[in-house]
Amino acid sequence: MRLPTWLAQHLAAFRAVLVFTALLGLAYPLVMVGVGQLPGLHDRAEGSLVRSADGNVVGSSLIGQSFTDGDGNPVPRYFQSRPSAAGDGYDPTATAASNLGPESVEDTLPVPGAVDAGGNPDEGTQSLLTQVCARSKTAGELDGVDGRRPFCTTDGVGAVLRVFHRDGLTGPVTRAVSVNQPCPATPFVGTFGGVPVECAVPGQDYSGGLVTPVRGDAPAEPAVPADAVTASGSGLDPHISPAYAKIQVTRVARERHTTPDQVRRLVEEHTAGRDLGFLGEPRVNVLELNLALDRQFPVGG
């Protein structure tokens, strides 16, 4: 008996669903799982997990982590990772960048006594420039190098003025405010355009002034590398540059009671070159380097 056309079409569609479900929903995933168990691929399929000397999983070679204490302070005996904007730091469920760009130079200062809709104290918002300045200052102090950067104040915020002119954008300067330094801070520069520079009053509107970053006398090539002060696009980068590792060698060697040359040798052993010889940049996996330090130069605590 010949089936009606509409029923034959539905049966053909149903058979196609069964076939593709078996192929793509069952067979293909099982084949991929099997391929993932092959030698050389197994570790990657399991998440590239890294284990300590006692066999415990301590992280992944593909996901960075912070080496800080309970208060968020860097642990001196470890190499430090680059900053992360993913959640509270290196959160794979919140991978993201800060989405702040080069024009983010002016902070939103916290207003004392102000609260948000949830009753939480106003914490303000740091610009990308101030974040970079603060990180550079901290890294410089931690590793004993010059943490100064162009357009940064000595107290680690963006060196930015709001400059008011008599005729709007032109004419003599009538007022200048260091917008990232809340009162009673002393402005990073005493005068600008012949007028005294003021500290900023949180909550006051300075939008009528012209945003004016001030370069200052910092060296053109900062001692603290860029990856020490900026987060990666994913917020999960497990690597740092050899330049950032280099400025940390002396501190780590001192904390582990060994010589800089021995620590430097470990850094070189854990430095990967450019992929295929020309893609990307040389890089150091921080977790693997720190584990090697724990094995060769263990310290208490």
C-alpha positions as CSV (number, residue, x, y, z in Angstrom):
1,M,0.0,0.0,0.0
2,R,1.4,3.3,-1.0
3,L,1.6,5.9,1.9
4,P,0.2,9.4,1.5
5,T,2.8,11.9,0.4
6,W,2.7,13.9,3.6
7,L,3.2,10.8,5.8
8,A,6.1,9.5,3.6
9,Q,7.8,12.9,4.0
10,H,7.4,12.8,7.8
11,L,8.7,9.3,8.0
12,A,11.7,10.3,5.9
13,A,12.4,13.3,8.1
14,F,12.1,11.1,11.2
15,R,14.6,8.6,9.8
16,A,17.0,11.4,9.0
17,V,16.7,12.7,12.6
18,L,17.5,9.2,14.0
19,V,20.5,8.7,11.7
20,F,22.0,12.1,12.4
21,T,21.3,11.8,16.1
22,A,23.2,8.5,16.1
23,L,26.1,9.9,14.1
24,L,26.5,13.3,15.5
25,G,25.0,12.9,19.0
26,L,26.5,9.6,19.9
27,A,29.2,8.3,17.5
28,Y,31.0,11.5,16.9
29,P,31.3,12.5,20.6
30,L,32.5,9.0,21.5
31,V,35.1,9.1,18.8
32,M,36.4,12.5,20.0
33,V,36.6,11.2,23.6
34,G,38.6,8.2,22.3
35,V,40.9,10.4,20.3
36,G,41.4,12.5,23.4
37,Q,42.8,9.5,25.2
38,L,45.6,9.0,22.8
39,P,49.2,9.5,24.0
40,G,50.1,13.2,23.7
41,L,46.5,14.3,23.7
42,H,45.2,12.9,26.9
43,D,46.6,15.7,29.2
44,R,45.2,18.4,26.9
45,A,41.8,16.7,26.8
46,E,41.7,16.6,30.6
47,G,42.2,20.4,30.8
48,S,46.0,20.5,30.7
49,L,46.1,20.0,34.5
50,V,49.3,20.6,36.4
51,R,50.1,18.5,39.4
52,S,52.4,19.2,42.3
53,A,55.2,16.8,43.4
54,D,52.8,15.0,45.6
55,G,50.3,14.4,42.7
56,N,47.7,17.0,43.7
57,V,46.1,19.1,41.0
58,V,47.2,22.7,41.5
59,G,45.9,24.3,38.3
60,S,46.0,24.3,34.6
61,S,48.8,25.3,32.3
62,L,46.2,27.1,30.2
63,I,44.7,29.2,32.9
64,G,46.6,31.7,35.1
65,Q,46.2,32.2,38.8
66,S,47.2,34.7,41.4
67,F,50.1,34.0,43.9
68,T,48.8,36.2,46.7
69,D,48.0,35.8,50.4
70,G,44.6,36.0,52.1
71,D,44.7,39.8,51.9
72,G,45.5,39.9,48.3
73,N,49.2,40.8,48.8
74,P,51.8,39.3,46.5
75,V,53.7,36.3,48.1
76,P,57.3,37.4,47.6
77,R,58.8,33.9,47.1
78,Y,56.7,33.4,43.9
79,F,56.8,35.0,40.5
80,Q,53.7,37.1,40.1
81,S,51.2,36.7,37.2
82,R,49.9,39.6,35.1
83,P,46.7,41.3,36.3
84,S,43.3,39.8,35.5
85,A,39.9,41.4,34.9
86,A,38.1,38.1,34.9
87,G,35.7,38.1,37.9
88,D,37.8,38.4,41.1
89,G,40.8,37.3,39.1
90,Y,41.4,34.4,36.7
91,D,37.8,33.2,37.0
92,P,37.1,30.9,34.0
93,T,33.4,31.4,34.4
94,A,33.8,35.2,34.0
95,T,36.5,35.5,31.4
96,A,36.6,39.0,30.2
97,A,38.6,42.2,29.7
98,S,38.0,45.5,31.5
99,N,36.8,47.1,28.2
100,L,38.6,50.2,29.2
101,G,40.6,52.0,26.5
102,P,43.3,54.7,26.1
103,E,40.8,57.5,26.7
104,S,40.0,56.1,30.2
105,V,42.1,58.5,32.1
106,E,39.8,60.2,34.6
107,D,38.7,58.5,37.8
108,T,35.2,58.7,39.4
109,L,36.2,59.5,43.0
110,P,34.2,57.9,45.8
111,V,31.9,60.3,47.6
112,P,32.3,60.0,51.4
113,G,29.1,58.8,53.0
114,A,27.4,58.0,49.7
115,V,25.9,54.5,49.2
116,D,24.5,52.7,46.1
117,A,21.0,51.2,45.7
118,G,22.1,48.1,47.7
119,G,23.3,50.2,50.6
120,N,27.0,49.6,49.8
121,P,29.5,52.4,50.3
122,D,30.5,54.3,47.2
123,E,33.9,53.0,46.0
124,G,34.2,55.1,42.9
125,T,35.7,53.8,39.7
126,Q,39.3,53.8,38.7
127,S,40.3,54.7,35.1
128,L,42.5,52.4,33.1
129,L,45.3,55.0,33.5
130,T,45.1,55.0,37.3
131,Q,45.0,51.2,37.3
132,V,48.2,51.0,35.3
133,C,49.9,53.6,37.4
134,A,49.0,51.9,40.7
135,R,50.1,48.5,39.4
136,S,53.4,49.9,38.1
137,K,54.1,51.6,41.5
138,T,53.3,48.3,43.4
139,A,55.5,46.2,41.1
140,G,58.3,48.7,41.3
141,E,58.2,48.7,45.1
142,L,57.9,44.9,45.2
143,D,60.9,44.2,42.9
144,G,63.1,47.1,43.7
145,V,62.9,48.8,40.3
146,D,61.8,52.2,39.1
147,G,58.0,52.0,39.0
148,R,57.5,55.4,37.4
149,R,55.5,55.7,34.1
150,P,54.6,58.6,31.8
151,F,51.4,60.3,32.8
152,C,51.4,58.9,36.3
153,T,51.8,60.7,39.7
154,T,54.3,59.6,42.3
155,D,51.4,58.3,44.4
156,G,50.2,55.9,41.7
157,V,47.3,57.6,40.0
158,G,46.8,59.2,36.5
159,A,48.5,62.6,36.2
160,V,45.4,64.3,34.7
161,L,44.2,67.9,35.0
162,R,40.9,69.5,34.1
163,V,42.0,72.8,32.8
164,F,39.5,75.7,32.5
165,H,40.2,78.5,30.1
166,R,38.7,82.0,30.0
167,D,37.1,81.5,26.6
168,G,36.1,77.8,26.9
169,L,38.8,75.9,25.0
170,T,41.1,78.9,24.4
171,G,42.4,81.9,26.3
172,P,44.3,82.2,29.5
173,V,44.0,79.4,32.1
174,T,41.6,80.4,34.9
175,R,41.6,77.1,36.9
176,A,43.3,73.7,37.0
177,V,42.2,70.7,39.0
178,S,44.1,67.4,39.5
179,V,40.9,65.3,39.0
180,N,42.4,61.9,40.2
181,Q,43.7,63.3,43.5
182,P,40.9,63.8,46.1
183,C,41.3,66.5,48.7
184,P,43.2,66.9,50.9
185,A,45.9,65.3,48.7
186,T,48.7,67.6,47.4
187,P,48.4,67.9,43.6
188,F,51.3,66.3,41.7
189,V,52.1,69.7,40.1
190,G,51.9,73.0,41.9
191,T,50.9,75.3,39.1
192,F,49.6,75.0,35.5
193,G,49.3,77.9,33.1
194,G,50.2,80.3,35.8
195,V,47.4,79.3,38.2
196,P,47.6,77.0,41.3
197,V,46.5,73.4,40.8
198,E,43.7,72.3,43.1
199,C,43.0,68.9,44.5
200,A,39.6,67.3,43.5
201,V,36.5,67.5,45.6
202,P,34.6,64.1,45.2
203,G,31.2,64.5,43.6
204,Q,32.0,67.9,42.1
205,D,31.4,68.4,38.4
206,Y,34.6,69.4,36.5
207,S,33.2,68.6,33.0
208,G,33.7,72.2,31.9
209,G,37.4,71.8,32.0
210,L,39.6,70.4,29.3
211,V,41.1,66.9,30.1
212,T,44.9,67.4,30.1
213,P,47.2,64.5,30.8
214,V,50.6,65.5,32.0
215,R,53.5,63.3,31.0
216,G,55.9,64.2,33.8
217,D,59.6,63.2,34.0
218,A,59.3,59.4,33.9
219,P,61.6,57.5,31.6
220,A,60.3,56.9,28.1
221,E,60.8,53.1,28.5
222,P,59.4,52.1,32.0
223,A,61.3,49.5,34.0
224,V,58.0,47.7,34.7
225,P,56.9,46.0,31.5
226,A,53.4,46.4,30.0
227,D,52.2,42.9,30.9
228,A,52.8,43.7,34.6
229,V,50.3,46.5,34.5
230,T,47.6,45.4,32.0
231,A,45.3,42.4,31.9
232,S,45.0,40.1,28.9
233,G,41.9,40.1,26.7
234,S,40.6,36.9,28.3
235,G,41.8,37.6,31.8
236,L,43.1,34.0,32.0
237,D,46.5,34.3,30.4
238,P,48.9,32.0,32.3
239,H,52.0,33.6,30.9
240,I,54.2,36.6,31.5
241,S,56.9,38.1,29.3
242,P,60.6,37.3,29.9
243,A,61.0,41.0,30.7
244,Y,58.5,40.8,33.5
245,A,60.1,37.6,34.8
246,K,63.5,39.3,34.7
247,I,62.7,42.0,37.1
248,Q,61.3,39.5,39.6
249,V,64.4,37.2,39.7
250,T,66.3,39.0,42.4
251,R,63.4,39.1,44.8
252,V,62.5,35.4,44.3
253,A,66.2,34.4,44.7
254,R,66.4,36.4,47.9
255,E,63.3,34.8,49.4
256,R,64.4,31.3,48.5
257,H,67.9,31.8,49.7
258,T,69.6,31.0,46.4
259,T,71.4,32.9,43.7
260,P,69.8,35.0,40.9
261,D,71.7,32.9,38.4
262,Q,70.0,29.7,39.5
263,V,66.6,31.3,39.4
264,R,67.4,32.8,36.0
265,R,68.2,29.4,34.7
266,L,64.8,28.1,35.8
267,V,63.2,31.0,34.0
268,E,65.0,30.1,30.8
269,E,63.9,26.5,31.1
270,H,60.3,27.5,31.4
271,T,60.4,30.1,28.6
272,A,58.6,29.1,25.4
273,G,59.6,30.7,22.1
274,R,57.4,31.9,19.3
275,D,55.1,29.3,17.8
276,L,56.4,28.0,14.6
277,G,59.3,30.4,15.0
278,F,57.4,33.5,14.1
279,L,54.0,33.6,15.8
280,G,53.4,35.4,19.0
281,E,56.1,36.4,21.5
282,P,58.4,34.4,23.9
283,R,56.5,33.7,27.2
284,V,57.0,32.2,30.6
285,N,54.3,29.9,32.2
286,V,54.1,31.3,35.8
287,L,52.5,28.2,37.5
288,E,55.0,25.8,36.0
289,L,57.9,28.0,36.9
290,N,56.7,28.4,40.5
291,L,56.2,24.7,40.9
292,A,59.8,24.2,39.7
293,L,61.0,26.7,42.3
294,D,59.1,24.8,45.0
295,R,60.8,21.5,44.0
296,Q,64.3,22.9,43.7
297,F,64.4,25.7,46.3
298,P,61.6,24.9,48.8
299,V,61.0,27.3,51.7
300,G,58.8,27.0,54.8
301,G,55.4,28.7,55.0
